[in-house]
Amino acid sequence: MKNRIFTGAPSEALAGYAKAVIDGTTIHVSGTTGRDPLTNLFPEDPGQQARNALASIQATLREAGSSLADAVVSRVYVSDPEAAAAVTPVLGEVFADIRPTSTFLICQIPAPGARVEIEITASRSTA
């Protein structure tokens, strides 16, 4: 499937999803949690989890020929108001000049220790 990007995470096969789907000039990146890339553990700080998730998303978008600068939609899910307060400034730093549409929800995240999950839709040039 050349219009799909996979990371090899066991959950991709278990739940039947791709890290990203490229649909013409649009790239849909699945919800991404903020595990530390070296330890594979979730940092306690939700702001750091957001930074880790965004770095993972950026790497996926680059593989698809795009970047966070091309984000048009962001969907952010946090576990509680404290996480929301820690994640919001991180989003502000990253998206200050990009200004995608945004949905931000407080909800349960089905990964023990995860306090933030971010989903991005981006565009890319066909040139």
Backbone as JSON Lines, residues from 0, in Angstrom:
{"i":0,"aa":"M","n":[0.84,-1.18,0.0],"ca":[0.0,0.0,0.0],"c":[0.88,1.24,0.0]}
{"i":1,"aa":"K","n":[1.14,1.8,-1.17],"ca":[2.07,2.92,-1.2],"c":[1.47,4.24,-0.75]}
{"i":2,"aa":"N","n":[0.15,4.32,-0.57],"ca":[-0.42,5.55,-0.04],"c":[-0.63,5.48,1.47]}
{"i":3,"aa":"R","n":[0.05,4.53,2.11],"ca":[-0.02,4.37,3.56],"c":[1.4,4.42,4.14]}
{"i":4,"aa":"I","n":[1.5,4.97,5.33],"ca":[2.78,4.98,6.06],"c":[2.56,4.2,7.34]}
{"i":5,"aa":"F","n":[3.45,3.25,7.6],"ca":[3.39,2.42,8.8],"c":[4.66,2.61,9.62]}
{"i":6,"aa":"T","n":[4.53,2.56,10.94],"ca":[5.7,2.66,11.81],"c":[6.17,1.29,12.27]}
{"i":7,"aa":"G","n":[5.3,0.3,12.15],"ca":[5.62,-1.02,12.65],"c":[5.16,-1.24,14.08]}
{"i":8,"aa":"A","n":[4.47,-0.25,14.65],"ca":[3.94,-0.41,16.0],"c":[2.95,-1.57,16.02]}
{"i":9,"aa":"P","n":[3.01,-2.42,17.03],"ca":[2.09,-3.57,17.09],"c":[0.61,-3.17,16.99]}
{"i":10,"aa":"S","n":[0.26,-2.0,17.5],"ca":[-1.14,-1.57,17.48],"c":[-1.65,-1.34,16.06]}
{"i":11,"aa":"E","n":[-0.77,-1.03,15.11],"ca":[-1.21,-0.82,13.73],"c":[-1.82,-2.11,13.17]}
{"i":12,"aa":"A","n":[-1.15,-3.23,13.38],"ca":[-1.68,-4.51,12.89],"c":[-2.87,-4.97,13.74]}
{"i":13,"aa":"L","n":[-2.76,-4.82,15.05],"ca":[-3.82,-5.26,15.96],"c":[-5.14,-4.55,15.67]}
{"i":14,"aa":"A","n":[-5.08,-3.23,15.5],"ca":[-6.3,-2.44,15.3],"c":[-6.58,-2.13,13.83]}
{"i":15,"aa":"G","n":[-5.68,-2.52,12.92],"ca":[-5.91,-2.34,11.5],"c":[-5.88,-0.92,11.03]}
{"i":16,"aa":"Y","n":[-4.84,-0.17,11.38],"ca":[-4.74,1.22,10.93],"c":[-3.33,1.53,10.46]}
{"i":17,"aa":"A","n":[-3.18,2.65,9.78],"ca":[-1.89,3.15,9.33],"c":[-1.53,4.4,10.12]}
{"i":18,"aa":"K","n":[-0.26,4.68,10.26],"ca":[0.18,5.92,10.92],"c":[-0.32,7.12,10.12]}
{"i":19,"aa":"A","n":[-0.28,6.99,8.78],"ca":[-0.78,8.07,7.92],"c":[-1.33,7.5,6.63]}
{"i":20,"aa":"V","n":[-2.26,8.23,6.06],"ca":[-2.82,7.91,4.75],"c":[-2.63,9.15,3.87]}
{"i":21,"aa":"I","n":[-2.06,8.92,2.69],"ca":[-1.88,10.0,1.73],"c":[-2.99,9.87,0.7]}
{"i":22,"aa":"D","n":[-3.81,10.91,0.6],"ca":[-4.94,10.93,-0.32],"c":[-4.76,12.14,-1.24]}
{"i":23,"aa":"G","n":[-4.07,11.92,-2.35],"ca":[-3.77,13.03,-3.26],"c":[-2.83,14.0,-2.58]}
{"i":24,"aa":"T","n":[-3.29,15.22,-2.39],"ca":[-2.45,16.24,-1.74],"c":[-2.72,16.36,-0.25]}
{"i":25,"aa":"T","n":[-3.56,15.48,0.29],"ca":[-3.91,15.53,1.71],"c":[-3.28,14.36,2.45]}
{"i":26,"aa":"I","n":[-2.71,14.65,3.61],"ca":[-2.12,13.62,4.46],"c":[-2.86,13.63,5.79]}
{"i":27,"aa":"H","n":[-3.4,12.47,6.13],"ca":[-4.11,12.3,7.4],"c":[-3.21,11.49,8.32]}
{"i":28,"aa":"V","n":[-2.81,12.07,9.43],"ca":[-1.94,11.38,10.39],"c":[-2.79,10.93,11.58]}
{"i":29,"aa":"S","n":[-2.73,9.64,11.88],"ca":[-3.48,9.07,13.0],"c":[-3.13,9.75,14.31]}
{"i":30,"aa":"G","n":[-4.04,9.61,15.27],"ca":[-3.76,10.1,16.6],"c":[-2.44,9.54,17.1]}
{"i":31,"aa":"T","n":[-1.61,10.43,17.63],"ca":[-0.25,10.09,18.03],"c":[-0.04,10.49,19.48]}
{"i":32,"aa":"T","n":[0.36,9.54,20.3],"ca":[0.66,9.83,21.7],"c":[2.13,10.23,21.83]}
{"i":33,"aa":"G","n":[2.5,10.66,23.01],"ca":[3.82,11.25,23.21],"c":[4.83,10.41,23.96]}
{"i":34,"aa":"R","n":[4.98,9.16,23.56],"ca":[6.02,8.33,24.19],"c":[7.4,8.92,23.92]}
{"i":35,"aa":"D","n":[8.29,8.75,24.87],"ca":[9.69,9.14,24.67],"c":[10.27,8.2,23.62]}
{"i":36,"aa":"P","n":[10.9,8.73,22.57],"ca":[11.4,7.86,21.5],"c":[12.55,6.95,21.93]}
{"i":37,"aa":"L","n":[13.24,7.28,23.01],"ca":[14.36,6.45,23.47],"c":[13.92,5.38,24.46]}
{"i":38,"aa":"T","n":[13.01,5.73,25.37],"ca":[12.6,4.79,26.41],"c":[11.28,4.09,26.11]}
{"i":39,"aa":"N","n":[10.5,4.64,25.18],"ca":[9.18,4.15,24.84],"c":[8.19,4.3,25.99]}
{"i":40,"aa":"L","n":[8.53,5.14,26.97],"ca":[7.66,5.42,28.11],"c":[7.05,6.81,27.95]}
{"i":41,"aa":"F","n":[5.94,7.05,28.65],"ca":[5.34,8.37,28.63],"c":[5.97,9.24,29.7]}
{"i":42,"aa":"P","n":[6.5,10.4,29.34],"ca":[6.98,11.34,30.36],"c":[5.78,11.77,31.22]}
{"i":43,"aa":"E","n":[6.05,12.13,32.45],"ca":[4.96,12.59,33.31],"c":[4.4,13.93,32.84]}
{"i":44,"aa":"D","n":[5.25,14.78,32.28],"ca":[4.84,16.12,31.85],"c":[4.03,16.05,30.55]}
{"i":45,"aa":"P","n":[2.76,16.46,30.58],"ca":[1.95,16.43,29.37],"c":[2.51,17.33,28.27]}
{"i":46,"aa":"G","n":[3.16,18.43,28.65],"ca":[3.79,19.29,27.65],"c":[4.87,18.55,26.89]}
{"i":47,"aa":"Q","n":[5.67,17.75,27.58],"ca":[6.7,16.96,26.91],"c":[6.06,15.87,26.06]}
{"i":48,"aa":"Q","n":[4.97,15.29,26.54],"ca":[4.26,14.31,25.72],"c":[3.8,14.96,24.41]}
{"i":49,"aa":"A","n":[3.29,16.18,24.48],"ca":[2.86,16.89,23.28],"c":[4.03,17.12,22.34]}
{"i":50,"aa":"R","n":[5.18,17.53,22.88],"ca":[6.37,17.75,22.04],"c":[6.79,16.45,21.36]}
{"i":51,"aa":"N","n":[6.76,15.35,22.1],"ca":[7.13,14.05,21.52],"c":[6.15,13.65,20.41]}
{"i":52,"aa":"A","n":[4.86,13.84,20.66],"ca":[3.85,13.5,19.65],"c":[4.04,14.34,18.4]}
{"i":53,"aa":"L","n":[4.27,15.63,18.57],"ca":[4.46,16.51,17.42],"c":[5.73,16.18,16.64]}
{"i":54,"aa":"A","n":[6.78,15.77,17.34],"ca":[8.02,15.36,16.65],"c":[7.77,14.09,15.84]}
{"i":55,"aa":"S","n":[7.01,13.16,16.37],"ca":[6.67,11.94,15.64],"c":[5.81,12.26,14.42]}
{"i":56,"aa":"I","n":[4.85,13.15,14.59],"ca":[3.99,13.57,13.48],"c":[4.82,14.28,12.42]}
{"i":57,"aa":"Q","n":[5.73,15.14,12.84],"ca":[6.6,15.84,11.89],"c":[7.4,14.85,11.05]}
{"i":58,"aa":"A","n":[7.95,13.82,11.68],"ca":[8.72,12.81,10.95],"c":[7.84,12.08,9.93]}
{"i":59,"aa":"T","n":[6.62,11.77,10.32],"ca":[5.69,11.1,9.41],"c":[5.33,12.02,8.24]}
{"i":60,"aa":"L","n":[5.05,13.28,8.53],"ca":[4.72,14.22,7.46],"c":[5.89,14.4,6.5]}
{"i":61,"aa":"R","n":[7.09,14.44,7.02],"ca":[8.26,14.55,6.14],"c":[8.36,13.34,5.22]}
{"i":62,"aa":"E","n":[8.09,12.15,5.76],"ca":[8.11,10.94,4.94],"c":[7.07,11.04,3.82]}
{"i":63,"aa":"A","n":[5.98,11.75,4.08],"ca":[4.91,11.91,3.1],"c":[5.13,13.11,2.18]}
{"i":64,"aa":"G","n":[6.23,13.83,2.36],"ca":[6.52,14.99,1.52],"c":[5.88,16.27,2.0]}
{"i":65,"aa":"S","n":[5.67,16.39,3.29],"ca":[5.02,17.55,3.87],"c":[5.7,17.9,5.19]}
{"i":66,"aa":"S","n":[5.07,18.74,6.0],"ca":[5.59,19.07,7.32],"c":[4.48,19.69,8.16]}
{"i":67,"aa":"L","n":[4.75,19.93,9.42],"ca":[3.78,20.59,10.28],"c":[3.41,21.97,9.76]}
{"i":68,"aa":"A","n":[4.29,22.6,9.02],"ca":[4.0,23.91,8.44],"c":[2.83,23.84,7.46]}
{"i":69,"aa":"D","n":[2.5,22.63,6.98],"ca":[1.41,22.42,6.04],"c":[0.13,21.93,6.73]}
{"i":70,"aa":"A","n":[0.11,21.94,8.07],"ca":[-1.07,21.46,8.81],"c":[-2.27,22.34,8.51]}
{"i":71,"aa":"V","n":[-3.41,21.69,8.27],"ca":[-4.65,22.42,8.06],"c":[-5.69,22.11,9.14]}
{"i":72,"aa":"V","n":[-5.54,20.97,9.82],"ca":[-6.44,20.59,10.9],"c":[-5.63,19.96,12.02]}
{"i":73,"aa":"S","n":[-5.9,20.36,13.25],"ca":[-5.32,19.67,14.4],"c":[-6.46,19.25,15.32]}
{"i":74,"aa":"R","n":[-6.3,18.03,15.84],"ca":[-7.24,17.52,16.83],"c":[-6.41,17.06,18.02]}
{"i":75,"aa":"V","n":[-6.69,17.63,19.16],"ca":[-5.88,17.35,20.34],"c":[-6.8,16.83,21.44]}
{"i":76,"aa":"Y","n":[-6.39,15.71,22.0],"ca":[-7.15,15.07,23.06],"c":[-6.25,15.01,24.29]}
{"i":77,"aa":"V","n":[-6.75,15.49,25.41],"ca":[-5.99,15.44,26.66],"c":[-6.83,14.76,27.73]}
{"i":78,"aa":"S","n":[-6.15,14.25,28.74],"ca":[-6.81,13.45,29.76],"c":[-7.49,14.24,30.87]}
{"i":79,"aa":"D","n":[-7.07,15.51,31.06],"ca":[-7.61,16.27,32.18],"c":[-7.26,17.75,32.03]}
{"i":80,"aa":"P","n":[-7.87,18.63,32.83],"ca":[-7.6,20.06,32.72],"c":[-6.13,20.43,32.95]}
{"i":81,"aa":"E","n":[-5.45,19.72,33.84],"ca":[-4.03,20.0,34.08],"c":[-3.22,19.73,32.8]}
{"i":82,"aa":"A","n":[-3.52,18.65,32.11],"ca":[-2.84,18.35,30.86],"c":[-3.16,19.42,29.82]}
{"i":83,"aa":"A","n":[-4.4,19.86,29.78],"ca":[-4.79,20.92,28.84],"c":[-3.96,22.18,29.07]}
{"i":84,"aa":"A","n":[-3.78,22.55,30.33],"ca":[-3.0,23.75,30.65],"c":[-1.53,23.6,30.24]}
{"i":85,"aa":"A","n":[-0.99,22.38,30.32],"ca":[0.42,22.15,29.95],"c":[0.61,22.04,28.44]}
{"i":86,"aa":"V","n":[-0.39,21.53,27.73],"ca":[-0.27,21.28,26.29],"c":[-0.54,22.54,25.48]}
{"i":87,"aa":"T","n":[-1.47,23.38,25.93],"ca":[-1.86,24.56,25.16],"c":[-0.68,25.45,24.76]}
{"i":88,"aa":"P","n":[0.25,25.78,25.67],"ca":[1.38,26.62,25.25],"c":[2.29,25.95,24.22]}
{"i":89,"aa":"V","n":[2.42,24.63,24.29],"ca":[3.22,23.9,23.31],"c":[2.58,24.04,21.93]}
{"i":90,"aa":"L","n":[1.27,23.88,21.87],"ca":[0.56,24.06,20.6],"c":[0.73,25.48,20.1]}
{"i":91,"aa":"G","n":[0.66,26.44,21.01],"ca":[0.86,27.85,20.62],"c":[2.21,28.1,20.01]}
{"i":92,"aa":"E","n":[3.25,27.48,20.56],"ca":[4.6,27.63,20.01],"c":[4.68,27.06,18.6]}
{"i":93,"aa":"V","n":[4.15,25.86,18.41],"ca":[4.27,25.15,17.14],"c":[3.38,25.77,16.06]}
{"i":94,"aa":"F","n":[2.16,26.14,16.42],"ca":[1.19,26.56,15.42],"c":[0.96,28.07,15.34]}
{"i":95,"aa":"A","n":[1.75,28.87,16.03],"ca":[1.55,30.32,16.06],"c":[1.46,30.94,14.67]}
{"i":96,"aa":"D","n":[2.29,30.51,13.76],"ca":[2.28,31.08,12.41],"c":[1.55,30.21,11.39]}
{"i":97,"aa":"I","n":[1.18,29.0,11.77],"ca":[0.56,28.05,10.84],"c":[-0.96,28.21,10.86]}
{"i":98,"aa":"R","n":[-1.52,28.25,12.05],"ca":[-2.94,28.47,12.3],"c":[-3.89,27.49,11.6]}
{"i":99,"aa":"P","n":[-3.72,26.17,11.87],"ca":[-4.7,25.21,11.35],"c":[-6.01,25.36,12.12]}
{"i":100,"aa":"T","n":[-7.08,24.74,11.62],"ca":[-8.27,24.65,12.45],"c":[-7.93,23.73,13.62]}
{"i":101,"aa":"S","n":[-8.71,23.82,14.68],"ca":[-8.34,23.05,15.86],"c":[-9.56,22.57,16.63]}
{"i":102,"aa":"T","n":[-9.48,21.32,17.07],"ca":[-10.42,20.76,18.03],"c":[-9.6,20.32,19.23]}
{"i":103,"aa":"F","n":[-10.06,20.62,20.43],"ca":[-9.33,20.31,21.65],"c":[-10.34,19.74,22.65]}
{"i":104,"aa":"L","n":[-10.14,18.46,23.02],"ca":[-11.08,17.79,23.9],"c":[-10.4,17.19,25.12]}
{"i":105,"aa":"I","n":[-11.11,17.18,26.23],"ca":[-10.69,16.45,27.41],"c":[-11.46,15.13,27.4]}
{"i":106,"aa":"C","n":[-10.73,14.02,27.43],"ca":[-11.36,12.71,27.32],"c":[-10.41,11.63,27.85]}
{"i":107,"aa":"Q","n":[-10.88,10.41,27.84],"ca":[-10.03,9.27,28.2],"c":[-9.15,8.9,27.02]}
{"i":108,"aa":"I","n":[-7.9,8.58,27.28],"ca":[-6.98,8.12,26.25],"c":[-6.64,6.67,26.6]}
{"i":109,"aa":"P","n":[-6.85,5.74,25.67],"ca":[-6.73,4.31,26.0],"c":[-5.31,3.76,26.0]}
{"i":110,"aa":"A","n":[-4.39,4.51,26.57],"ca":[-3.01,4.03,26.72],"c":[-2.55,4.48,28.11]}
{"i":111,"aa":"P","n":[-2.31,3.54,29.02],"ca":[-1.91,3.9,30.38],"c":[-0.68,4.84,30.37]}
{"i":112,"aa":"G","n":[-0.84,5.97,31.03],"ca":[0.24,6.95,31.12],"c":[0.15,8.06,30.08]}
{"i":113,"aa":"A","n":[-0.63,7.85,29.03],"ca":[-0.79,8.89,28.0],"c":[-1.73,9.96,28.51]}
{"i":114,"aa":"R","n":[-1.31,11.21,28.34],"ca":[-2.15,12.32,28.76],"c":[-2.5,13.23,27.6]}
{"i":115,"aa":"V","n":[-1.93,12.94,26.43],"ca":[-2.24,13.73,25.24],"c":[-2.13,12.84,24.01]}
{"i":116,"aa":"E","n":[-3.02,13.08,23.05],"ca":[-2.96,12.43,21.74],"c":[-3.29,13.5,20.71]}
{"i":117,"aa":"I","n":[-2.5,13.55,19.64],"ca":[-2.66,14.59,18.62],"c":[-2.83,13.94,17.26]}
{"i":118,"aa":"E","n":[-3.79,14.45,16.51],"ca":[-4.08,14.0,15.15],"c":[-3.96,15.22,14.23]}
{"i":119,"aa":"I","n":[-3.32,15.05,13.1],"ca":[-3.09,16.17,12.17],"c":[-3.53,15.79,10.76]}
{"i":120,"aa":"T","n":[-4.11,16.74,10.07],"ca":[-4.34,16.65,8.63],"c":[-3.51,17.76,8.01]}
{"i":121,"aa":"A","n":[-2.73,17.41,7.0],"ca":[-1.87,18.39,6.34],"c":[-2.04,18.28,4.83]}
{"i":122,"aa":"S","n":[-1.55,19.28,4.13],"ca":[-1.58,19.26,2.68],"c":[-0.14,19.22,2.16]}
{"i":123,"aa":"R","n":[-0.02,18.88,0.91],"ca":[1.31,18.9,0.3],"c":[1.17,19.34,-1.14]}
{"i":124,"aa":"S","n":[2.21,19.92,-1.65],"ca":[2.23,20.35,-3.03],"c":[2.41,19.15,-3.94]}
{"i":125,"aa":"T","n":[1.81,19.18,-5.1],"ca":[2.0,18.12,-6.07],"c":[3.15,18.44,-7.01]}
{"i":126,"aa":"A","n":[3.75,19.6,-6.86],"ca":[4.85,20.01,-7.74],"c":[6.13,19.27,-7.43]}
